[in-house]
């Protein structure tokens, strides 16, 4: 028995060949977490915060009664963690923290320019592809799985802080500083 190609079979094979040849090398992204944010994202951000805060030199306020004004950062990601880190660093620098503004001689105000993460995924190989069904083709899959030859994901968190201190009574600036830190993670 001889196999014969009919017009429909030739068209189906042509469409399949065109679709398969058009699959580009590209990238794909997967985010896995059972919580709102991944642990990696949280660790990258908290590490960037800790490192930026550790660069702040509060020694000029050592022995002084200080009120930390964190109103400008209440909308920032992980602002409670950042506030706590700054409080800890003020105490470690010899400052005497006051919870009541009227008891402090100096105000320390903090603001953030950036708190966030970036992610860059690269895939060398064939990404997973959903093939649009132009014609109902029997026996030809509509989804092709990812075929990675190599993958790489780079993630980074960026934190930029600006902090200044002023005398409560005179309103005079006594200290100011801006710090930025980037924490990075690479996986292959």
Backbone as ProteinMPNN parsed JSONL, in Angstrom:
{"seq_chain_A": "XXXXXXXXXXXXXXXXXXXXXXXXXXXXXXXXXXXXXXXXXXXXXXXXXXXXXXXXXXXXXXXXXXXXXXXXXXXXXXXXXXXXXXXXXXXXXXXXXXXXXXXXXXXXXXXXXXXXXXXXXXXXXXXXXXXXXXXXXXXXXXXXXXXXXXXXXXXXXXXXXXXXXXXXXXXXXXXXXXXXXXXXXXXX", "coords_chain_A": {"N_chain_A": [[0.829, -1.178, 0.0], [0.562, 2.142, -0.833], [1.485, 5.289, 0.473], [-0.274, 8.319, 0.331], [-0.078, 11.758, 0.008], [-2.451, 14.082, 0.792], [-4.036, 17.213, -0.059], [-4.811, 18.589, 2.296], [-3.208, 17.347, 4.276], [-0.66, 18.119, 3.457], [-0.859, 20.877, 3.828], [-1.275, 21.016, 6.625], [1.182, 19.983, 7.547], [2.926, 21.896, 6.51], [2.082, 24.209, 7.89], [2.662, 23.395, 10.54], [5.462, 23.046, 10.325], [6.243, 25.678, 9.748], [5.413, 26.97, 12.111], [7.001, 25.636, 14.02], [9.557, 26.323, 13.128], [9.546, 28.974, 13.632], [9.899, 29.34, 16.309], [11.436, 31.202, 18.656], [14.661, 31.719, 20.282], [14.566, 32.459, 23.654], [13.269, 33.895, 26.7], [11.9, 32.925, 29.877], [9.801, 33.331, 32.745], [9.371, 32.405, 36.106], [7.624, 32.578, 39.129], [7.717, 31.563, 42.355], [6.042, 31.106, 45.318], [4.651, 30.724, 48.54], [3.773, 32.694, 50.06], [2.903, 36.22, 50.179], [5.095, 37.579, 49.145], [8.235, 36.53, 47.824], [10.683, 34.686, 49.693], [13.278, 35.21, 48.959], [13.091, 37.773, 47.814], [12.342, 39.238, 50.096], [14.6, 38.837, 51.735], [16.626, 40.005, 50.164], [15.789, 42.704, 50.123], [15.733, 43.355, 52.904], [18.424, 42.952, 53.534], [19.662, 44.898, 51.905], [18.579, 47.161, 53.129], [19.63, 46.939, 55.767], [22.382, 47.181, 55.232], [22.549, 49.747, 54.055], [21.66, 51.334, 56.206], [23.65, 50.74, 58.074], [25.774, 52.229, 57.151], [25.279, 54.768, 57.954], [26.41, 57.399, 59.935], [25.909, 58.158, 63.033], [27.298, 59.335, 65.1], [27.599, 62.039, 65.736], [25.363, 62.617, 67.143], [25.583, 61.229, 69.471], [24.915, 60.561, 72.874], [22.901, 62.407, 72.937], [19.42, 63.405, 73.254], [17.059, 61.985, 71.254], [14.502, 62.071, 68.788], [12.987, 59.915, 66.565], [11.712, 60.537, 63.495], [9.669, 58.968, 61.426], [7.653, 59.353, 59.63], [7.708, 59.927, 56.877], [8.304, 57.552, 55.628], [6.301, 55.689, 55.815], [4.816, 54.535, 53.764], [6.562, 53.019, 52.364], [7.998, 49.92, 51.196], [8.327, 47.364, 53.557], [8.585, 49.165, 55.74], [8.413, 49.123, 58.541], [10.395, 47.36, 59.33], [12.628, 48.774, 58.403], [12.452, 51.128, 59.972], [12.863, 50.025, 62.529], [15.481, 49.069, 62.207], [16.886, 51.461, 61.898], [16.353, 52.657, 64.393], [17.684, 50.823, 66.075], [20.299, 51.232, 65.18], [20.686, 53.918, 65.836], [20.602, 53.722, 68.651], [22.808, 52.027, 69.062], [24.749, 53.766, 68.311], [24.94, 55.433, 70.418], [22.906, 57.226, 70.946], [20.103, 58.622, 72.747], [17.011, 57.495, 72.626], [13.801, 58.948, 72.3], [10.328, 58.612, 72.754], [8.451, 60.555, 72.772], [8.0, 63.591, 71.185], [8.33, 66.033, 72.472], [10.148, 65.567, 74.465], [12.602, 65.313, 73.312], [15.735, 66.65, 72.187], [16.727, 66.687, 69.678], [15.67, 66.021, 66.358], [15.462, 63.304, 64.187], [15.007, 62.73, 60.902], [13.797, 60.555, 58.417], [13.745, 59.447, 55.036], [12.801, 57.637, 52.068], [14.23, 57.042, 48.911], [14.126, 55.0, 47.194], [12.916, 51.689, 47.361], [12.995, 48.549, 46.457], [12.795, 45.752, 44.131], [14.532, 44.255, 41.372], [14.481, 42.042, 38.608], [16.071, 39.792, 36.449], [15.783, 37.504, 33.97], [17.275, 34.987, 32.04], [17.185, 32.754, 29.373], [18.733, 30.277, 27.611], [18.001, 28.493, 24.942], [15.022, 26.798, 24.135], [12.058, 28.417, 24.762], [9.046, 27.697, 26.639], [6.181, 27.272, 24.676], [3.044, 28.295, 23.557], [1.225, 27.204, 20.967], [-0.656, 28.826, 18.585], [-3.833, 27.755, 17.475], [-4.52, 27.562, 14.32], [-5.608, 26.044, 12.338], [-7.584, 23.186, 12.931], [-5.564, 20.77, 13.923], [-4.97, 17.474, 14.046], [-3.228, 15.432, 16.324], [-1.008, 17.049, 16.545], [0.752, 18.793, 18.955], [-0.434, 21.542, 20.99], [0.982, 22.912, 22.811], [4.331, 23.445, 23.6], [6.962, 22.264, 25.58], [9.365, 23.967, 27.715], [12.757, 23.945, 26.732], [15.565, 24.05, 28.116], [18.922, 25.028, 27.587], [20.706, 26.46, 29.027], [20.191, 28.452, 31.941], [19.671, 31.538, 33.665], [19.205, 33.607, 36.457], [19.086, 36.8, 37.69], [18.735, 38.698, 40.529], [18.014, 41.691, 42.255], [18.011, 43.995, 44.951], [17.263, 47.33, 45.723], [17.972, 49.993, 47.836], [17.521, 53.25, 48.813], [18.299, 55.749, 51.004], [17.628, 58.791, 52.727], [18.674, 60.789, 55.313], [18.355, 63.094, 57.951], [19.268, 65.338, 60.621], [18.096, 67.623, 63.054], [18.103, 70.415, 65.32], [15.609, 70.654, 67.731], [14.629, 73.029, 68.974], [16.03, 75.279, 67.82], [15.83, 74.658, 65.15], [17.896, 74.265, 63.452], [19.951, 72.594, 61.113], [21.918, 69.79, 61.897], [23.121, 67.567, 60.955], [23.397, 65.47, 58.052], [22.738, 62.921, 55.635], [22.946, 60.724, 52.839], [22.316, 57.517, 51.683], [22.837, 54.642, 49.683], [22.179, 51.319, 48.782], [22.743, 48.244, 47.098], [21.68, 44.971, 46.946], [22.49, 41.804, 45.711], [21.595, 38.765, 43.963], [22.513, 35.869, 42.312], [21.557, 33.194, 40.297], [22.1, 30.084, 38.745]], "CA_chain_A": [[0.0, 0.0, 0.0], [1.346, 3.362, -0.994], [0.969, 6.432, 1.222], [-0.487, 9.482, -0.522], [-0.275, 13.043, 0.677], [-3.513, 14.886, 0.2], [-3.833, 18.654, 0.055], [-4.958, 18.963, 3.701], [-2.029, 16.861, 5.011], [0.466, 18.982, 3.094], [-1.083, 22.161, 4.474], [-1.023, 20.828, 8.057], [2.635, 19.84, 7.742], [3.528, 23.192, 6.211], [1.779, 25.082, 9.028], [3.438, 22.902, 11.682], [6.872, 23.354, 10.07], [6.414, 27.121, 9.903], [5.308, 27.295, 13.535], [8.173, 25.125, 14.716], [10.753, 27.067, 12.726], [9.426, 30.338, 14.129], [10.11, 29.37, 17.753], [12.687, 31.908, 18.909], [15.333, 31.549, 21.56], [14.015, 33.531, 24.463], [13.322, 33.736, 28.142], [10.659, 32.68, 30.592], [9.889, 33.709, 34.149], [8.501, 31.721, 37.05], [7.704, 33.099, 40.484], [7.168, 30.554, 43.248], [5.98, 31.53, 46.701], [3.41, 30.439, 49.241], [3.437, 33.93, 50.758], [2.694, 37.34, 49.251], [6.38, 37.892, 48.51], [9.174, 35.429, 47.976], [11.69, 34.843, 50.744], [14.451, 35.831, 48.337], [12.832, 39.204, 47.717], [12.385, 39.801, 51.449], [15.995, 38.844, 52.199], [17.377, 40.998, 49.403], [15.412, 44.043, 50.573], [16.187, 43.597, 54.285], [19.892, 43.064, 53.499], [19.99, 46.225, 51.367], [18.243, 48.129, 54.178], [20.624, 46.834, 56.849], [23.68, 47.705, 54.771], [22.448, 51.201, 53.9], [21.574, 51.913, 57.551], [24.943, 50.58, 58.761], [26.693, 53.257, 56.663], [24.939, 56.052, 58.565], [27.273, 57.701, 61.084], [25.137, 58.97, 63.963], [28.127, 59.695, 66.254], [27.405, 63.445, 66.079], [24.219, 62.675, 68.054], [25.85, 60.375, 70.636], [24.64, 61.212, 74.15], [21.808, 63.369, 72.776], [18.057, 62.884, 73.28], [16.676, 62.011, 69.848], [13.215, 61.542, 68.358], [13.047, 59.442, 65.183], [10.502, 60.847, 62.727], [9.634, 58.064, 60.275], [6.393, 59.564, 58.906], [7.913, 59.98, 55.431], [8.559, 56.223, 55.044], [5.231, 54.744, 56.168], [4.287, 53.873, 52.568], [7.639, 52.238, 51.739], [8.017, 48.475, 51.427], [9.014, 46.952, 54.787], [8.946, 50.36, 56.503], [8.579, 48.819, 59.974], [11.736, 46.78, 59.476], [13.582, 49.868, 58.217], [12.395, 51.972, 61.167], [13.511, 49.295, 63.613], [16.928, 49.036, 61.931], [17.427, 52.794, 62.191], [16.318, 52.809, 65.858], [18.772, 50.021, 66.621], [21.577, 51.868, 64.841], [20.789, 55.12, 66.665], [20.968, 53.284, 69.996], [24.185, 51.507, 69.023], [25.63, 54.922, 68.131], [24.976, 56.19, 71.672], [21.79, 58.167, 71.058], [19.053, 58.274, 73.698], [15.76, 57.65, 71.885], [12.615, 59.405, 73.008], [9.091, 58.339, 72.033], [7.665, 61.791, 72.779], [8.732, 64.682, 70.516], [8.629, 67.142, 73.386], [11.257, 65.193, 75.352], [13.839, 65.201, 72.538], [16.414, 67.884, 71.764], [17.023, 66.572, 68.242], [14.804, 65.193, 65.522], [16.091, 62.627, 63.051], [13.965, 62.425, 59.921], [14.262, 59.632, 57.381], [12.885, 59.244, 53.869], [13.372, 56.688, 51.117], [14.156, 57.385, 47.495], [13.793, 53.747, 46.493], [12.946, 50.391, 48.028], [12.362, 47.648, 45.505], [13.604, 44.689, 43.539], [14.571, 44.035, 39.93], [14.783, 40.646, 38.294], [16.414, 39.585, 35.049], [15.862, 36.077, 33.652], [17.777, 34.665, 30.703], [17.097, 31.34, 29.014], [19.331, 29.884, 26.337], [17.306, 27.287, 24.565], [13.688, 27.024, 23.582], [11.089, 28.66, 25.831], [7.73, 27.052, 26.506], [5.418, 28.017, 23.682], [1.683, 27.902, 23.22], [1.061, 27.376, 19.533], [-2.047, 29.137, 18.275], [-4.469, 26.782, 16.586], [-5.114, 28.215, 13.164], [-6.435, 24.976, 11.783], [-7.609, 22.041, 13.855], [-4.607, 19.768, 13.477], [-4.995, 16.342, 14.964], [-1.944, 14.794, 16.575], [0.057, 18.033, 16.717], [0.508, 19.439, 20.246], [-0.612, 22.992, 20.978], [1.923, 23.471, 23.775], [5.647, 22.833, 23.593], [7.617, 22.572, 26.86], [10.654, 24.652, 27.706], [13.94, 23.098, 26.564], [16.681, 24.94, 28.447], [20.321, 24.62, 27.505], [21.264, 27.155, 30.189], [19.305, 29.47, 32.499], [20.29, 32.388, 34.678], [18.332, 34.611, 37.045], [19.745, 37.791, 38.533], [17.794, 39.506, 41.29], [18.679, 42.682, 43.102], [17.177, 44.937, 45.708], [17.88, 48.643, 45.843], [17.433, 50.848, 48.896], [18.159, 54.564, 48.905], [17.821, 56.468, 52.186], [18.132, 60.12, 53.057], [18.432, 61.006, 56.736], [18.943, 64.334, 58.459], [18.967, 65.636, 62.022], [18.087, 69.046, 63.355], [17.797, 70.791, 66.687], [14.163, 70.908, 67.847], [14.337, 74.422, 69.341], [16.55, 76.255, 66.857], [15.497, 74.26, 63.779], [19.127, 74.22, 62.66], [20.447, 71.302, 60.66], [23.176, 69.407, 62.541], [23.72, 66.415, 60.27], [22.607, 64.891, 56.969], [23.444, 61.862, 54.899], [22.171, 59.913, 51.911], [22.973, 56.234, 51.446], [22.179, 53.719, 48.761], [22.815, 50.006, 48.72], [22.135, 47.242, 46.237], [21.999, 43.572, 47.28], [22.253, 41.005, 44.505], [21.602, 37.308, 44.019], [22.564, 35.267, 40.983], [21.402, 31.751, 40.305], [22.335, 29.527, 37.409]], "C_chain_A": [[0.872, 1.24, 0.0], [0.666, 4.512, -0.249], [0.844, 7.623, 0.287], [-0.744, 10.716, 0.339], [-1.437, 13.756, 0.008], [-3.234, 16.358, 0.494], [-3.878, 19.107, 1.522], [-3.73, 18.545, 4.511], [-0.822, 17.732, 4.706], [0.345, 20.347, 3.788], [-0.814, 22.068, 5.977], [0.472, 20.725, 8.34], [3.35, 21.154, 7.495], [3.306, 24.158, 7.377], [2.599, 24.664, 10.248], [4.913, 23.234, 11.514], [7.138, 24.841, 10.244], [6.36, 27.528, 11.371], [6.534, 26.832, 14.3], [9.428, 25.902, 14.353], [10.729, 28.489, 13.258], [9.632, 30.436, 15.633], [11.455, 30.033, 18.019], [13.362, 31.41, 20.184], [14.847, 32.703, 22.413], [14.12, 33.245, 25.932], [11.934, 33.483, 28.699], [10.859, 33.0, 32.051], [8.9, 32.897, 34.968], [8.701, 32.34, 38.42], [7.007, 32.096, 41.378], [7.189, 31.096, 44.662], [4.635, 31.118, 47.277], [2.965, 31.652, 50.058], [3.277, 35.04, 49.723], [3.964, 37.682, 48.478], [7.323, 36.731, 48.743], [10.16, 35.733, 49.104], [12.928, 35.533, 50.188], [14.269, 37.333, 48.233], [12.936, 39.861, 49.089], [13.811, 39.887, 51.967], [16.834, 39.878, 51.463], [17.07, 42.406, 49.898], [15.918, 44.309, 51.989], [17.708, 43.715, 54.349], [20.31, 44.434, 52.969], [19.688, 47.315, 52.394], [19.292, 48.132, 55.276], [21.96, 47.446, 56.44], [23.656, 49.217, 54.578], [22.426, 51.881, 55.263], [22.928, 51.843, 58.254], [25.97, 51.616, 58.309], [26.423, 54.631, 57.277], [25.759, 56.257, 59.836], [26.553, 58.69, 62.0], [25.97, 59.461, 65.146], [27.956, 61.151, 66.672], [26.25, 63.611, 67.071], [24.409, 61.816, 69.312], [25.635, 61.179, 71.923], [23.486, 62.2, 74.095], [20.443, 62.656, 72.833], [17.445, 63.106, 71.897], [15.279, 61.421, 69.662], [13.347, 61.146, 66.889], [11.703, 59.695, 64.513], [10.527, 60.002, 61.454], [8.347, 58.222, 59.458], [6.571, 59.496, 57.394], [8.126, 58.601, 54.804], [7.432, 55.227, 55.288], [4.63, 54.017, 54.965], [5.338, 52.999, 51.887], [7.494, 50.751, 52.071], [8.838, 48.198, 52.684], [9.439, 48.131, 55.665], [9.132, 50.08, 57.991], [9.953, 48.213, 60.234], [12.792, 47.881, 59.368], [13.617, 50.773, 59.443], [13.108, 51.3, 62.334], [15.028, 49.25, 63.43], [17.569, 50.381, 62.256], [17.433, 53.044, 63.696], [17.48, 52.06, 66.51], [20.121, 50.694, 66.373], [21.772, 53.172, 65.624], [21.224, 54.756, 68.086], [22.415, 52.792, 70.05], [25.196, 52.642, 68.86], [25.664, 55.827, 69.367], [23.88, 57.217, 71.83], [20.799, 57.672, 72.108], [17.73, 58.562, 73.008], [14.624, 58.055, 72.803], [11.397, 59.128, 72.135], [8.212, 59.578, 71.913], [8.527, 62.912, 72.193], [9.181, 65.765, 71.493], [9.785, 66.836, 74.338], [12.601, 65.166, 74.63], [14.413, 66.579, 72.213], [16.659, 67.884, 70.261], [16.014, 65.652, 67.567], [15.655, 64.591, 64.412], [14.953, 62.225, 62.12], [14.562, 61.565, 58.816], [13.244, 59.58, 56.25], [13.585, 58.253, 52.94], [13.192, 57.214, 49.701], [13.764, 56.175, 46.677], [13.88, 52.586, 47.466], [12.238, 49.449, 47.059], [13.324, 46.615, 44.97], [13.489, 44.717, 42.018], [14.951, 42.585, 39.713], [15.046, 40.545, 36.801], [16.616, 38.094, 34.826], [16.357, 35.906, 32.216], [17.691, 33.16, 30.517], [17.767, 31.163, 27.664], [18.74, 28.53, 25.998], [15.964, 27.654, 23.979], [12.715, 27.244, 24.735], [9.817, 27.845, 25.607], [6.885, 27.92, 25.585], [4.027, 27.422, 23.554], [1.483, 28.218, 21.742], [-0.406, 27.692, 19.252], [-2.605, 28.121, 17.276], [-5.183, 27.54, 15.474], [-6.099, 27.251, 12.505], [-6.475, 23.846, 12.797], [-6.734, 20.92, 13.311], [-4.599, 18.621, 14.474], [-3.597, 15.75, 15.092], [-0.795, 15.767, 16.747], [-0.226, 18.784, 18.015], [0.352, 20.953, 20.096], [0.306, 23.686, 21.986], [3.235, 22.703, 23.69], [6.359, 23.217, 24.883], [8.932, 23.32, 26.647], [11.775, 23.626, 27.551], [15.162, 23.971, 26.838], [18.04, 24.291, 28.196], [21.075, 25.233, 28.682], [20.27, 28.222, 30.624], [20.077, 30.282, 33.522], [19.254, 33.401, 35.15], [19.176, 35.511, 37.929], [18.652, 38.6, 39.213], [18.587, 40.508, 42.106], [17.64, 43.539, 43.789], [17.954, 46.23, 45.832], [17.167, 49.406, 46.951], [18.235, 52.138, 48.879], [17.494, 55.314, 50.046], [18.402, 57.868, 52.226], [17.719, 60.385, 54.498], [19.068, 62.336, 57.123], [18.49, 64.562, 59.895], [19.016, 67.148, 62.224], [17.703, 69.261, 64.811], [16.339, 71.208, 66.77], [13.868, 72.379, 68.115], [14.797, 75.409, 68.282], [16.135, 75.941, 65.42], [16.713, 74.155, 62.873], [19.537, 72.789, 62.344], [21.777, 71.002, 61.352], [23.87, 68.26, 61.805], [22.805, 65.96, 59.148], [23.438, 63.872, 56.211], [22.465, 61.154, 53.97], [22.967, 58.649, 51.629], [22.142, 55.392, 50.494], [22.937, 52.405, 48.812], [22.014, 49.084, 47.82], [22.611, 45.875, 46.706], [21.621, 42.736, 46.074], [22.328, 39.524, 44.778], [21.605, 36.797, 42.585], [22.389, 33.765, 41.138], [21.535, 31.251, 38.872], [21.512, 28.278, 37.221]], "O_chain_A": [[1.823, 1.34, 0.775], [-0.55, 4.69, -0.324], [1.768, 7.907, -0.476], [-1.538, 10.686, 1.278], [-1.412, 14.005, -1.197], [-2.295, 16.688, 1.219], [-3.059, 19.927, 1.937], [-3.26, 19.313, 5.349], [-0.043, 18.049, 5.605], [1.335, 20.894, 4.274], [-0.183, 22.962, 6.541], [0.962, 21.333, 9.291], [4.293, 21.486, 8.213], [4.234, 24.845, 7.802], [3.174, 25.521, 10.919], [5.555, 23.664, 12.472], [8.152, 25.224, 10.826], [7.168, 28.339, 11.823], [7.051, 27.565, 15.142], [10.285, 26.114, 15.212], [11.769, 29.143, 13.331], [9.546, 31.533, 16.183], [12.498, 29.492, 17.652], [12.74, 30.778, 21.039], [14.733, 33.826, 21.921], [14.954, 32.451, 26.367], [10.926, 33.792, 28.064], [11.985, 32.945, 32.546], [7.746, 32.721, 34.579], [9.834, 32.597, 38.826], [5.827, 31.806, 41.181], [8.241, 31.503, 45.155], [3.612, 31.159, 46.594], [1.901, 31.632, 50.676], [3.493, 34.821, 48.531], [3.909, 38.03, 47.299], [7.219, 36.029, 49.749], [10.428, 36.893, 49.418], [13.553, 36.345, 50.871], [15.192, 38.091, 48.53], [13.548, 40.92, 49.227], [14.196, 40.89, 52.569], [17.663, 40.553, 52.072], [17.981, 43.214, 50.075], [16.474, 45.375, 52.253], [18.228, 44.5, 55.14], [21.214, 45.062, 53.521], [20.444, 48.279, 52.521], [19.786, 49.187, 55.673], [22.59, 48.152, 57.228], [24.63, 49.898, 54.899], [23.099, 52.893, 55.461], [23.312, 52.781, 58.953], [26.946, 51.858, 59.02], [27.233, 55.548, 57.14], [25.793, 55.388, 60.707], [26.582, 59.899, 61.773], [25.401, 59.962, 66.116], [28.148, 61.476, 67.844], [26.166, 64.628, 67.761], [23.491, 61.695, 70.123], [26.1, 62.311, 72.052], [23.129, 62.778, 75.122], [20.329, 61.474, 72.506], [17.323, 64.237, 71.425], [14.919, 60.42, 70.282], [13.771, 61.955, 66.063], [10.683, 59.136, 64.915], [11.293, 60.272, 60.529], [7.988, 57.334, 58.685], [5.664, 59.046, 56.694], [8.129, 58.48, 53.579], [7.587, 54.041, 54.998], [3.993, 52.977, 55.137], [5.023, 52.304, 50.921], [6.933, 50.385, 53.104], [9.928, 48.745, 52.847], [10.515, 48.109, 56.262], [9.94, 50.745, 58.639], [10.596, 48.52, 61.238], [13.74, 47.914, 60.152], [14.695, 51.147, 59.905], [13.877, 51.946, 63.046], [15.773, 49.379, 64.401], [18.662, 50.435, 62.821], [18.404, 53.583, 64.228], [18.168, 52.593, 67.381], [20.979, 50.72, 67.254], [22.889, 53.493, 66.029], [22.104, 55.401, 68.656], [23.151, 53.111, 70.983], [26.362, 52.498, 69.227], [26.333, 56.861, 69.366], [23.919, 58.012, 72.769], [20.666, 56.47, 72.336], [17.359, 59.721, 72.822], [14.502, 57.57, 73.928], [11.419, 59.374, 70.929], [7.332, 59.642, 71.054], [9.645, 63.149, 72.65], [10.264, 66.336, 71.359], [10.34, 67.749, 74.95], [13.639, 65.012, 75.274], [13.677, 67.542, 71.995], [16.785, 68.941, 69.643], [15.572, 64.651, 68.132], [16.459, 65.277, 63.782], [14.054, 61.477, 62.503], [15.673, 61.808, 58.344], [12.036, 59.658, 56.478], [14.798, 58.057, 53.017], [12.145, 57.756, 49.345], [13.156, 56.292, 45.613], [14.795, 52.508, 48.286], [11.026, 49.543, 46.865], [14.507, 46.602, 45.308], [12.48, 45.148, 41.462], [15.65, 41.979, 40.525], [14.333, 41.138, 35.991], [17.51, 37.488, 35.418], [15.908, 36.598, 31.302], [18.078, 32.39, 31.396], [17.406, 31.823, 26.69], [18.965, 27.546, 26.701], [15.808, 28.722, 23.387], [12.557, 26.373, 25.59], [9.56, 27.368, 24.501], [6.874, 29.146, 25.701], [3.857, 26.207, 23.454], [1.566, 29.375, 21.33], [-1.294, 26.928, 19.63], [-1.913, 27.694, 16.352], [-6.276, 28.078, 15.651], [-7.234, 27.595, 12.173], [-5.471, 23.584, 13.46], [-7.106, 20.217, 12.371], [-4.245, 18.814, 15.637], [-2.879, 15.588, 14.105], [0.312, 15.339, 17.073], [-1.307, 19.351, 18.178], [0.928, 21.564, 19.196], [0.391, 24.914, 22.006], [3.251, 21.472, 23.707], [6.36, 24.393, 25.248], [9.519, 23.307, 25.565], [11.739, 22.563, 28.171], [15.729, 24.562, 25.919], [18.263, 23.136, 28.558], [21.966, 24.609, 29.258], [19.59, 28.825, 29.793], [21.007, 29.789, 34.16], [18.521, 33.978, 34.348], [19.893, 35.038, 38.811], [17.752, 39.123, 38.554], [19.683, 40.218, 42.584], [16.546, 43.772, 43.274], [19.17, 46.218, 46.025], [15.938, 49.462, 47.004], [19.465, 52.124, 48.923], [16.276, 55.495, 50.057], [19.537, 58.094, 51.806], [16.553, 60.224, 54.858], [20.171, 62.664, 56.685], [17.459, 64.044, 60.325], [19.852, 67.848, 61.652], [17.072, 68.414, 65.443], [15.878, 72.023, 65.971], [12.933, 72.926, 67.529], [14.032, 76.287, 67.885], [16.09, 76.833, 64.573], [16.577, 73.976, 61.663], [19.476, 71.901, 63.194], [22.663, 71.856, 61.392], [25.058, 68.012, 62.007], [21.582, 66.047, 59.265], [24.665, 63.952, 56.155], [21.286, 61.01, 54.295], [24.167, 58.715, 51.364], [20.911, 55.433, 50.505], [24.166, 52.377, 48.876], [20.785, 49.13, 47.782], [23.812, 45.648, 46.847], [20.56, 42.931, 45.482], [23.021, 39.073, 45.69], [20.808, 37.231, 41.753], [23.001, 33.145, 42.008], [21.13, 31.918, 37.92], [21.568, 27.656, 36.16]]}, "name": "protein", "num_of_chains": 1, "seq": "XXXXXXXXXXXXXXXXXXXXXXXXXXXXXXXXXXXXXXXXXXXXXXXXXXXXXXXXXXXXXXXXXXXXXXXXXXXXXXXXXXXXXXXXXXXXXXXXXXXXXXXXXXXXXXXXXXXXXXXXXXXXXXXXXXXXXXXXXXXXXXXXXXXXXXXXXXXXXXXXXXXXXXXXXXXXXXXXXXXXXXXXXXXX"}
